[in-house]
Amino acid sequence: MNVEIPQDLRETALQFGAGVPYALKVLAGRLAEDPDMGHPSPLPGILTVMVDGDLFEDCPDLAVGYIREPDRIQIRFVSPASSAGRSADAADSEDATRDQQAPAQAPARAGDAVADAVAVRQVADAWQRVTGWLRHNAPDSYAALRPGTGPAAMAALEADLGVRIPVELCALWLLTAGDAGVHGWGWGCLPGNEALLTLDAVADVHRLKMDAQAHEDALDARRCEEDRITVWRPTWIPVVAQGATDHTSGLYLDTGTGYLGRWSRYGESPGDELDTLVTYLEEAADMLEAPALATRDKPGLVGAALVWRSRLDAAQKERWRPLTG
């Protein structure tokens, strides 16, 4: 059985400890002999196996997620077990409890298992295309990406939001849980120099927008029906912001429809982007790999940082170099 460890995952793993790549190599050998040694994870099609860090020098306990196919295995994510935060037994117990609390949602998740597994792989593939490009062409932007998070942190966020987090968003956060922004600019690597929100920022923005909607609800009691205002819905999860520290606008994922929409603190009516998270990430990767065909925005470089033309300011214009190809 062939076991693949993507190069960008090997490099990301180094930030957890110098011994982590070797631990992954040893794990790959074990998986080749026993492909089914992992436990089912909250993400369809992803198995999780725990690695005892005490067996390796400079290596914490790890949670490693992988996809098993008939002729190969591909390791998809690795995170410290302290951030993954739960054993397979605990995960099973938590999932069972959550399903008891929300029985209407469980059958829908089970019925869409195949589609969910496809979405997970599409998100992982698209994001690895983005990060692979950044690693080789814009190392400053690559370095600003935060490590992935674990199931425990996402379960805590899910409880805070009061809405189930879609599997495709879980898959993205397992790989990268936010963007710190480049240097002092705060610009992220996504089109428009927007930045992937950290989980703390997701909770903060969601709470702020829910408070704004509560205010509108109070005013709606005195408005006629056609004048009532919706600025936020509980099922909207903020994903991307104007910048790493600028949360005045951004993109949310509508968990009801699966589409992205745009939100703004300035009161503009939110609207669908007509993108799913998958198509949004795939288009970002396409624009980086084939910039001559990019239509929504144009990527370029300022030094070792990716900068998109739509948000280019006067101070950076002379240094900006558009991508070709």
Secondary structure, 3 states (H helix, E strand, C coil): CEEECCHHHHHHHHHHCCCHHHHHHHHHHHHHHCCCCCEECCCCCEEEEEECHHHCCCCCCEEEEEEECCCEEEEEEEEEHHHHCCCHHHHHHHHHHHHHHCCCHHHHHHHCHHHHHHHHHHHHHHHHHHHHHHHHHCHHHHHCECCCCCHHHHHHHHHHHCCCCCHHHHHHHHHCCCECCECCCCECCEHHHEEECCHHHHHHHHHHHHHHHHHHHHHHCCCCHHHCCCCCCCCEEEEEECCCCCCCEEEEEECCCCCEEEEECCCCCCEECCCCHHHHHHHHHHHHHCHHHCCCCCEEEECCEEEEHHHCCHHHHCCCEECCC
